[in-house]
Amino acid sequence: MTLERARELAEALDTKTDSELGGLRLGTPSQVLTQIRAYLQRRSDTMNVRNNPIQLLKLYRSNGFAQIDLGPSIDKGPTPDHFRFDSGARLSFGITLRDVERGSQVVAFRYHYEFRDGQLPRYLRFDLNEEPHSDPLREPRCHLHPGIDDVRIPFSVHNPIEILDRIFFVVERAT
């Protein structure tokens, strides 16, 4: 394989991501917020650490778009706005939705799972960029950061609950 071929395949993957996003329809932003709150409340009810998803989750609306946030968009250290795990890890995320007929469509997301202090890797971050990058080989539109800022591993499009499933039932259980 050549670098040129690798770039072609990365561009094709970004095109596939765009197509998958076009077919992924969710409820209205308020319905998505309610679904995520209920999900996080059920998970919190099984933990020793108490979280208040009603208080933690925020919905902002503007010009046909909605933003659902939990905690800081960039994790620079623990805050009371993070969702906390029994393991000592913390979670923050942001999801951007576009209003479409009787629902919404995912535009972008960023889920940042910060492992407990001193654990390696330091974090996992699931990102969907709003727009494709000029070099999709280096930065695929949808990718996973495996605790290294400059490394981006292609990741398929998931709805918001599926990513939370990976965090709660795979990543958190593995710690």
C-alpha positions, -999 to 999 in steps of 0.1 A, spaced: 0 0 0 12 35 -7 5 67 11 -16 79 -18 -38 47 -16 -41 51 22 -54 87 16 -79 75 -10 -93 49 14 -95 75 42 -114 99 19 -138 70 10 -143 63 47 -152 100 53 -177 98 24 -192 67 40 -194 85 73 -213 114 56 -237 88 41 -243 71 75 -250 104 92 -275 113 65 -295 81 74 -292 85 112 -324 101 124 -331 107 161 -361 122 179 -363 159 186 -335 174 206 -357 175 237 -365 138 232 -328 130 228 -320 149 259 -347 130 278 -334 97 265 -298 105 276 -310 118 310 -329 85 316 -300 65 305 -275 83 328 -300 81 357 -303 43 353 -265 39 351 -261 63 381 -286 43 401 -263 12 399 -233 31 412 -219 41 446 -210 76 433 -242 97 429 -247 119 398 -276 141 390 -282 138 352 -311 163 354 -287 189 367 -256 179 347 -272 179 312 -278 211 295 -297 218 262 -290 249 241 -309 258 210 -300 283 182 -311 287 146 -322 251 139 -294 235 159 -293 221 194 -264 214 217 -266 188 245 -237 192 269 -226 174 301 -195 190 317 -168 210 300 -162 207 263 -124 204 269 -114 184 300 -88 204 319 -94 187 353 -122 176 376 -152 198 379 -186 193 397 -201 193 361 -185 159 352 -204 126 354 -183 105 378 -177 68 380 -170 44 409 -136 38 393 -126 74 398 -130 82 361 -151 111 348 -171 118 317 -180 149 298 -196 152 263 -212 175 238 -236 165 210 -246 189 182 -279 181 165 -296 197 135 -334 200 134 -349 179 106 -385 171 99 -400 156 131 -366 149 146 -329 156 145 -297 146 129 -263 142 145 -239 169 133 -210 165 157 -201 149 190 -172 147 215 -173 122 244 -143 125 267 -138 97 292 -109 106 316 -95 76 335 -88 80 372 -56 100 381 -24 81 373 -40 55 350 -27 50 315 -40 58 290 -52 91 305 -83 93 284 -104 80 255 -122 105 234 -148 97 207 -151 126 182 -173 133 152 -161 165 135 -187 188 120 -169 190 87 -144 166 71 -107 175 76 -85 183 46 -64 152 55 -88 124 65 -59 100 68 -45 121 97 -80 131 110 -109 110 100 -142 128 104 -153 102 130 -125 89 152 -113 77 186 -84 93 205 -67 65 225 -52 88 251 -27 103 226 -38 137 213 -22 134 179 -35 98 172 -69 94 157 -83 59 149 -113 58 125 -145 50 143 -179 43 128 -209 65 134 -230 56 164 -261 72 179 -255 89 213 -267 60 234 -245 35 216 -214 55 225 -226 57 261 -230 19 260 -194 15 249 -182 38 277 -203 22 305 -203 -15 294 -169 -18 278 -144 9 289 -156 14 325 -160 -23 331 -124 -29 318 -110 -5 344 
